[in-house]
Amino acid sequence: MTDQLDHSPIISEVFGDAAGKMELFHKKLEDEGLIRGLIGPRDGDIIWERHILNSAALVPFIKEMLPDPETDRQVTIGDVGTGGGFPGIVLAACFPAVSFDLIEPMERRCEWLAEMVDMLQLTNATVVRARTEELISKKKEFSRTSGGHVDSSRANAGRRGRKPGSRQAQSEHFNGYDIVTCRAVAPMTKLAGMTLPLLKKSGRLIALKGKSAAAELEKARKELKKNGAVSTRVCQAPVAPQLEPTHVVIVQVR
Ligand SMILES: C[S@@+](CC[C@H](N)C(=O)[O-])C[C@H]1O[C@@H](n2cnc3c(N)ncnc32)[C@H](O)[C@@H]1O
């Protein structure tokens, strides 16, 4: 099957140095994505647009939040419900200096993600087989045992000088992420409780949402407040020239 955007200059324009990795990822999805239940039956010739470029729409928003996207190994991003790799695999390829946890409970999908991490040599990405609720409990437990006071030398133990991609969520000192990303995991009313408690102080959720973004935020006011949201915004996010833009919801916690 031929993807409408195969060999398009858009791919190198959007991905720059990561274009080669994205070509490999695309080929693997084309060959195995459907039989392994990672993409839909009608996605075969639109994998670039629907999945890979759509995920990359988050890149400028993350860039804007990073002190130094080229070198910052201290920033940690948790991608909740990564599934076939969206947006987590795409983002990890675009930000090789930032540490990503790809959080996914389904064994089959975790196996796929681990294969992709190896194939694309994403040394900054770790597959974490877990439900977000388990990580939230672990973070609460760490906060409780540290008396609510996060001793940065403890929380960062093993982080300084660690290789990007070491298992931050699997450490007993897990104290949350600077940024949480997600796509197509749950409506905002549910997503607030699944993602905001995973954030560190002043951390931000960046969720890819469709046209329903503003309505979902409005409906989830109570859940957002309950989970510490202090500001919310919806932004239109360009996918690529001549392609329909998508929407991004950004929520900051206190
Ligand atoms: C519809 S899929 C979307 C996958 C991918 N994000 C995408 O956009 O293609 C939802 C994913 O969220 C995962 N998921 C569901 N509940 C979860 C939870 N409580 N914690 C973490 N992941 C969850 C599922 O296993 C599934 O892979």
The ligand as a Gaussian input file, in Angstrom:
#p B3LYP/6-31G(d) Opt

LIG

0 1
 C       -7.177000       4.263000      21.976000
 S       -5.595000       3.770000      22.510000
 C       -4.602000       5.140000      21.971000
 C       -3.178000       4.744000      21.782000
 C       -2.255000       5.887000      21.301000
 N       -2.102000       6.899000      22.308000
 C       -2.786000       6.492000      20.033000
 O       -3.119000       7.670000      20.014000
 O       -2.866000       5.766000      19.028000
 C       -5.625000       4.020000      24.275000
 C       -4.407000       3.430000      24.964000
 O       -4.452000       3.795000      26.340000
 C       -4.098000       2.677000      27.112000
 N       -4.699000       2.841000      28.445000
 C       -6.001000       2.629000      28.778000
 N       -6.186000       2.850000      30.101000
 C       -4.985000       3.190000      30.610000
 C       -4.510000       3.526000      31.922000
 N       -5.344000       3.531000      32.955000
 N       -3.215000       3.834000      32.087000
 C       -2.367000       3.839000      31.004000
 N       -2.753000       3.528000      29.750000
 C       -4.035000       3.216000      29.557000
 C       -4.639000       1.478000      26.328000
 O       -4.016000       0.265000      26.664000
 C       -4.397000       1.910000      24.896000
 O       -3.151000       1.466000      24.413000

